[in-house]
Every structure is written in structure tokens, then in C-alpha cells.
């Protein structure tokens, strides 16, 4: 195919994660020789935007108090993201922590997932979660939403990187997330997140309950998350890395032209 032909003629390749790099090799989109021209540069954020959100305003909007445990998920609505697992997890957590509340933010990116949204509403009703889960749709006030949370859950079945997790790290919210694909490269394995496997409601529920019932552990996750966001994902350092790739590629192209 044309795109494969053009792809293989590139001077340099930038992957958002090592997981993506490995996938390119597995699918033979890159040869061993081309692998030497690959740079792994993750997504980045202005982390300062997520450090001082107005969580109190969000809690007032939801009608919950400052001490009510709040567990949230921010992702587009589609089966791959696992909102059904989130709801089943919510029912299990609520059976142990009756005062807990849940929030789901995200929009339908494609009309074909409309039936999935309908299934989620039906599942929420069947699980007896009415009044306990707030489905708030697309939002532009993500820093405020994150500031309101006590725990962030991302129950995705796949993830090349999952950039929203950078925002969660910067906000200092403890994370419970699937241990799959490039997600561990985002959150690390130093304690900022609880990486969950297998991806099922019971395992997620256990991790969330541990986070909500152990304040010292949650505080440590929060601190480690903020430190990782500043250390690994600030826009300035990632922009410099990207610039170096472009400069190197242009230099290599110029040198190749001079020798022909």
C-alpha cells in the first residue's frame, strides 16, 4: 500500500511510547535498520494548568460534600475505554464504601458508539447506581474535575499512551489504571499509580478501595504523581527533544543529497 511505501522512506520516526515502537516492529512496518532512526517522545502538557483546579465548584455542581469520596474517569465513550468495567467496579466499591460517589466525563466521538452509551445507562440502572454516578459528558474544565477527585480510574483495554493520565499526575490524583500497552510508560511503576491486571471489575474495585481507605498511601501516590509529571512530561523538554529529531532528519537528508 502507498502509505507503507511512504512510511518506510522516512528519515526519522517518532513514537509516543515504546509500546508503539514494538508494535511497528511486530507488524514489520519497520526493518531492523530503520529501527535505529526511531525516537520515543511521549505527549506533553503545561502541567501548571492542572495544579490548582477548583474542585470545590465541581463538588457543589454534583451536590456532594467535601468529605464524600469521589472516584472519576475521563475518556471518550467507547467500548475500548471500558466504561462498563468502571460502572461494575463502582457497584462493588459502593457495597464496601456506601458514601462514595462516581463521575464519568467524556463525549461520543463517533455515532456508532451511541448504542454503547445507551447500554451504559441501562447498566447503571440495573446495578442500582442511580444518584450515585454523575455522567457529565464533554467538559472543558478538566483541571477542576481532577481537583475534585480522590481517585482516578482508567479501565481501558488498550492504550498507546493515554495522555489524560499526564493531567491526572500533574493534578496529584491517585490513579488506578490498566497495566497494558504503553500505559505503564505514562504513569510509571514508582507508586504514583496502581497498575491493574487482569482488567476486570473485581481487580479494579480492590485497588480503588485500597486507595480510598489508606490516606497515607493516597498522599504518597499524589506526591509521586506530581513529581513524575514535572520530571517527564513538561512541554518545554519534549519540544526540545522533538526539535532535535527534526534537525537531525534535515541534516541527514542534506548529507544524503550531497553524496548523490
KOLZAMI-762505 format. One line per 10 residues: number of its first residue (from 0); for each residue x, y, z of C-alpha. Coordinates in steps of 0.02 Angstrom, whole numbers. Example, Ala and Ser with C-alpha at 12.3 -4.5 7.8 and 13.67 -1.06 7.14 Angstrom:
# KOLZAMI-762505
0) 615:-225:390  684:-53:357 .
# end
This chain:
# KOLZAMI-762505
0) 0:0:0  53:180:-33  60:233:149  176:87:192  291:135:49  298:317:104  315:269:286  469:163:251  552:306:158  550:421:309 .
10) 715:487:377  659:481:558  515:409:657  437:474:818  334:355:926  232:409:1075  285:256:1175  398:104:1171  239:2:1154  202:86:987 .
20) 382:58:932  368:-128:973  205:-138:877  286:-62:722  420:-195:729  294:-335:758  193:-282:607  353:-265:505  319:-83:465  500:-51:513 .
30) 654:-151:473  796:-178:594  898:-46:502  758:82:514  737:47:700  895:149:728  803:303:665  662:291:793  643:414:937  517:385:1077 .
40) 446:552:1132  287:550:1238  149:678:1238  170:829:1350  69:958:1445  82:1126:1528  75:1040:1696  43:1203:1789  -134:1207:1716  -182:1056:1822 .
50) -104:1103:1987  -237:1220:2058  -408:1166:1994  -570:1218:2079  -629:1051:2144  -749:1132:2267  -852:1203:2123  -868:1031:2043  -924:953:2206  -1056:1088:2226 .
60) -1115:1051:2048  -1130:866:2091  -1216:903:2256  -1088:813:2363  -989:870:2514  -803:898:2533  -782:733:2626  -878:623:2506  -757:504:2419  -763:542:2232 .
70) -696:422:2101  -690:479:1920  -649:430:1742  -615:548:1595  -615:466:1423  -712:465:1262  -861:348:1270  -823:187:1178  -808:2:1222  -618:2:1211 .
80) -608:128:1353  -703:12:1470  -836:123:1548  -939:-35:1577  -799:-101:1687  -797:66:1778  -983:51:1819  -969:-129:1877  -820:-78:1983  -922:65:2054 .
90) -1057:-54:2115  -927:-161:2204  -842:-11:2285  -1011:60:2341  -1051:-103:2429  -898:-75:2538  -898:116:2549  -1082:170:2547  -1047:357:2544  -941:352:2385 .
100) -991:446:2227  -933:422:2047  -907:536:1897  -889:493:1713  -835:630:1591  -816:608:1404  -908:626:1240  -959:511:1100  -830:535:963  -923:429:837 .
110) -1108:397:813  -1079:210:805  -1046:211:992  -1218:283:1033  -1283:109:1072  -1139:85:1195  -1191:243:1288  -1368:175:1296  -1300:12:1364  -1205:106:1498 .
120) -1363:196:1555  -1454:30:1562  -1310:-49:1658  -1309:94:1782  -1494:66:1814  -1475:-122:1833  -1332:-101:1955  -1434:16:2064  -1314:161:2039  -1443:296:2005 .
130) -1400:450:2105  -1226:383:2138  -1147:407:1966  -1139:576:1878  -1116:561:1689  -1068:737:1639  -1022:718:1454  -894:825:1365  -808:952:1479  -681:1090:1456 .
140) -649:1112:1643  -544:955:1665  -423:1038:1789  -571:1073:1904  -642:898:1883  -475:819:1926  -455:931:2078  -619:864:2145  -569:680:2134  -499:566:2269 .
150) -456:431:2143  -446:423:1953  -488:262:1862  -447:219:1682  -508:44:1640  -456:44:1457  -424:-120:1366  -288:-39:1260  -185:120:1263  -37:176:1160 .
160) -3:304:1296  -165:384:1365  -116:567:1377  -252:617:1501  -151:524:1631  -18:660:1620  -151:784:1676  -202:670:1818  -22:650:1876  1:839:1871 .
170) -158:862:1973  -92:744:2106  -238:623:2097  -203:441:2142  -227:330:1989  -295:155:1962  -262:103:1783  -247:-46:1666  -75:-123:1655  -74:-136:1466 .
180) 18:-71:1312  101:99:1338  3:149:1494  141:98:1617  261:210:1520  148:357:1562  114:327:1747  275:233:1788  297:95:1916  362:200:2059 .
190) 197:211:2154  101:355:2075  -24:231:2005  -93:60:2044  -72:-38:1882  -210:-167:1871  -211:-339:1789  -321:-426:1743  -438:-292:1678  -596:-337:1771 .
200) -715:-250:1893  -658:-350:2045  -474:-309:2024  -510:-125:1993  -628:-118:2142  -496:-190:2258  -368:-61:2202  -491:84:2220  -544:28:2394  -361:20:2448 .
210) -334:197:2386  -489:269:2469  -460:185:2637  -273:219:2657  -242:408:2667  -54:389:2687  -45:283:2530  -153:406:2434  -44:552:2489  112:461:2430 .
220) 32:423:2261  -16:606:2244  160:667:2281  242:542:2165  120:585:2027  158:771:2033  344:735:2035  331:620:1883  228:744:1783  358:881:1807 .
230) 504:765:1779  442:678:1622  305:773:1531  331:960:1529  307:1037:1357  475:1126:1357  583:971:1373  480:869:1250  481:1011:1123  670:1016:1133 .
240) 679:829:1101  563:845:951  665:989:882  822:882:893  737:747:790  689:870:653  861:949:649  942:778:638  825:722:500  857:879:398 .
250) 1044:859:421  1036:677:366  935:724:212  1058:862:167  1207:746:187  1122:615:79  1091:744:-58  1273:798:-54  1333:621:-83  1220:588:-234 .
# end
